[in-house]
């Protein structure tokens, strides 16, 4: 069986939880899709969400793709064995993942690394 993971949301130094805020602002249907993928990750490991995941080339980031009326993206890293750190969520409106969204996630990851 695949190892399960702990899904953790990035917290800012001031205690803000931007990932939770992003998810809370989604429609109930979209929230259900995001949380279902996180539940699969926690229960069955990364293999269970493979069609929804892709590596962002040239970065430590991975992207969870949630398709539907809106293309939701959740950017994450795996900084430790069996830990998925969700750094950023956004609505994707273009073919290419915007560098500003990638930079937000990388800044948060660097901030997280300094504190651990």
N, C-alpha and C positions, 0 to 999 in steps of 0.2 A: 504494500500500500504506500502511496505517496505521503511524504511528511506533510502535516498540516502547518499552517502559518498563523501567526498573530498579525492581524491587520491593525495598524496604529495610524492615527491621523497626526500630521505635523501640528505642533503647537508653537506659536511665536514666543519670544522671550517675555512678552507681556501677558501671556496666557491665552491670547486669541486663538481660535480654532477655525482658520479660513476654509479648511476642507469641509468641516461639518456645516459651516454657514452656507457654502456652495450647495451641498446636498440638500439642506433644509429649504433652499430657495427653489429647488426643482419641483415639478409637479409630482403628485403622489405616484403616478405611474413610472416616471423617470427615477424617483427615489427607490422604488421597488426594484427596478432593473439594476441600479448601482449596488444596492445593499445585497441583492441576490448574488451578484458576482463576488462581493466580499465574503459572503457566507460560504460559497463554493471554495474560495481560496482558503478560508480558515478550516473548513471541514475536509477537503480533498486535495489541497495543494495546487501548485501552479498548473499542472497538467490539465486540471478540470476546466480552466478558463483559456486554454491555448488559442482557440480561434479568435478570441477577443483581445489578445495581447500582442504587442510588437515592440521590439527594441528600437529606441531612437538613436540612430547611428551617430557616433562621435560623442556620446554623452553616457553617463551612468544610468540614465533614465529609461524606464519602460512606460508604455502607454496602454491603458485599458480602453478599448473602444466599445462604446455603448451606442448601438445604432437605433434608429427610430425616427420620429418626426424631427428631432434635434440630434445632432451628432455630439454626444457627450464624451469628453476625454478626461481621464484621471491619470495623472503622472505620478509614478512611484519609483522607489529604489528598494533593493534588498540589502540593507547595510549589515545585517547579521544573519546567521543561519536561522531560517524559519521566521523572519520578521519582514513584513511588507510595510514600508513607511510611505503612506500616501501623502504627497507633498502639495498637489495642486489639482484643481478641477476647472474645466472651462467648456464652453460650447464651441465646437470647431465649425468655422464657417467657410474655410478655404481648403483646397486640396492638401497643402503643406501645413504642418504644424507651425504656427507663428513662433518666431524666435523670442518674442516677448514672453510668451507662455512658458517656453523652455527655460528662459533666463529666470523667471519667477521661481520655478521648481528648483533650479540649481542653486539659487541664492538661499532658498529655504533649507535645502540639503546641507549646504556649507554651514549655515547657521546651526543646524541640528548637530552636525559633526563637532563643532566647537564646544557644544554643551554636553557632549557625552564622553 
